[in-house]
Amino acid sequence: MRDIEDRYVSLVLIGGVPEDIFWHADLSFLLTVAESNAVYQRWLKCEEQYQIERERR
């Protein structure tokens, strides 16, 4: 049971995977979605930082 709780926290609460997808999709799909979302969020943060730096110039 603890494994499911840990995966729920990491994928849904932290990773941004929708809860209904978490309960109905297979694990490999969930991990791919979470990884893609994490990559997108890192890119977005870098892009926002770039815009802030650009506006300062």
CORDANOR-V100735 format. One record per backbone hydrogen bond with DSSP energy under -1.0 kcal/mol. CO is the residue of the C=O (numbers start at 1). NH is the residue of the N-H. If there is no record, write none. Layout:
co=CO nh=NH
co=CO nh=NH
//
This chain:
co=1 nh=5
co=2 nh=6
co=3 nh=7
co=4 nh=8
co=5 nh=9
co=6 nh=10
co=7 nh=11
co=8 nh=12
co=8 nh=13
co=9 nh=14
co=10 nh=15
co=11 nh=17
co=18 nh=22
co=19 nh=23
co=21 nh=25
co=26 nh=30
co=27 nh=31
co=28 nh=32
co=29 nh=33
co=30 nh=34
co=31 nh=35
co=32 nh=36
co=33 nh=37
co=34 nh=38
co=35 nh=39
co=36 nh=40
co=37 nh=41
co=38 nh=42
co=39 nh=43
co=40 nh=44
co=41 nh=45
co=42 nh=46
co=43 nh=47
co=44 nh=48
co=45 nh=49
co=46 nh=50
co=47 nh=51
co=48 nh=52
co=49 nh=53
co=50 nh=54
co=51 nh=55
co=52 nh=56
//
